[in-house]
Amino acid sequence: MNGDMTAACENGLLNVRVGAIILQNGKFLMVGNERNDYLYSVGGRVKFGETAEEAIVREVLEETGVKMEIDRLGFIHENYFYGDSPAKLGKLIYEISFFFYMKLPPDFSLKSGSFTEDDSKEYLKWVSPDDPQTIYPEFFRTELKNPQPYVKHFVTDNR
């Protein structure tokens, strides 16, 4: 009973996801892979039986090799989009994500050894808010310039 929190709903999918907000010197840490031309937040799907907090600590460790502590919850994001991975290509996905600010250890260095669900190698990249590369979630560009001490809710609908 430790499968990813993805459920089929009619012709689409429901995902429960977590994302990490890792900040350093005005930049935020994102992930890319050899299959896509965009970057996305460090994180992944919650596994059945774990909390969102347990999931983000696990995902950060898997993707960065470092066990980080949570600072606080920053954003809740409801997102409708169409899948682009081979297994989910063209399927409508409704994703609920919890984004947590993480405490960056002072000796942190970039190293990634993770892979996507379709075995594409991932890499880590520090991104400034003005970087022209496409990122998801897009609201990171504006919201992480001046982080607020409260939780914000966003809805994105790309149907």
Secondary structure, DSSP 8 states (H G I E B T S, - for coil): ---BSEEEETTEEEEEEEEEE-EETTEEEEEEETT-SSEEESEEE-BTTS-HHHHHHHHHHHHHS---EEEEEEEEEEEEEE--STTTTT-EEEEEEEEEEEE--TT-------B-TT--BEEEEEE-TT--S-EESTTHHHHTTS--SS-EEEEEE--
